[in-house]
Amino acid sequence: MGLKRKPPAPRKGPKLEPHQVIIKPMVTEKGVYQSNELNQYTFKVNALATKTEIKAAVEELFKVKVEKVATQTRKGKPRRYRFTWGRTKAWKKAIVKLNSEHRIDFF
């Protein structure tokens, strides 16, 4: 009477290469603290990327071992240009925790 898992949902969107998944590292005060003290690095990533794709991309591009990936989809902010109101784009952020013996040097 074992319970069967449903197969994973089919992928939405195109297949992404590792250099398309990670857009740029985010170097902020909080990010620098996390990288020094907690061995976590923050990246701006493609909005279509999944956690498994982000993990594979970081491991391939930086030659490190990833333990955990946390993602956030940040909502765009309302902005005004002259008399017109608009919004900035929504974007996705990934916080990647590395294995204790691995580091990434951005500087």
N, C-alpha and C positions, 0 to 999 in steps of 0.2 A: 504494500500500500504506500510505496514511496511517492512523494509529491514531485512532480516534474516541473522544472522551470520553463517559462516561456522563452523562446529564442529571442536574441536581442533584436531591437527594432532596426530596420534598414537605415543606412546612413543618409542623412539629408545633405544635399549639396555635393560639391566635387571632392575628390580625394586630394588632400593637401600634402605637400612636401614639407619637410622639417623647416626649411627657411621661410615657408609661407605661414606656418603656424605661429612662430614667434615673431612679433613685429619689432619690439625693442625692449631692452631691460629698463625698468623704472628706477632711477637713482634719486631717492628722496631721503630726508632725514630718517624717517621711520624704516625705509628699506635698508639703509646702511646699518642701522642698529640691528635689524633682524638678520642681516647677513653676517655681522660680526658676532653677535651673541647667540642666535638661535639657528644659524646655518640655513636660513630660509631666504630665497631670492624671489623678487617680484618682477613679472614680465607683463607687458601689454601683448595680448594674443589675438588671433583671428577670432571673430565672433562665432564662426562655425566649428571651431576646434573643440574636441572632447578632451576629457581628462587623460585618457589613454594616449591620444595623439600628442598632447602637450608633454607628457612624460617621455614618450619615445623621442620627440624632437629635442628636448633638453639633453637627454642621454646621448643622442647622436651628435649634436652640434658642439657640446661642451665636454664630452667624454667623461661624464660623471654618473653616479648611481643615485637615482631619485627614490626616496622613500614614500613621499606623499604629495598630492597636488590638491590645492583648494582653489576654486574659481569663484569669481564674482562678476555679474553683469551690471555695470555701472550705468545708470540712467543719465541721459543727456540733460544739461541744464538749460533753462530758458535764458535767452540772451536777446538784447535789443541792438539793432543797427539802424541808426537814425530814427525813423518813425515806425519801423516794422519790427514786430516781435517774431523770433524764431527759436530754434533749439539747436544745441550742439548734438553731435551724434552720440548714440549709446555705444559703449565699448566694453570689452571683456578683459578682466585682469586675472592673472594666475599667480598664486603664491606657491612656490615649489620648495619642499623641504628635502635637503640632500642627506645622504649617508654621512655619518660622523667623520669619516676619513677623507671625504671629498670637499673641495672648495672651488669656487669660480672667482677668478680675478678680473674685475672690470677696469681697474685703474692701473 
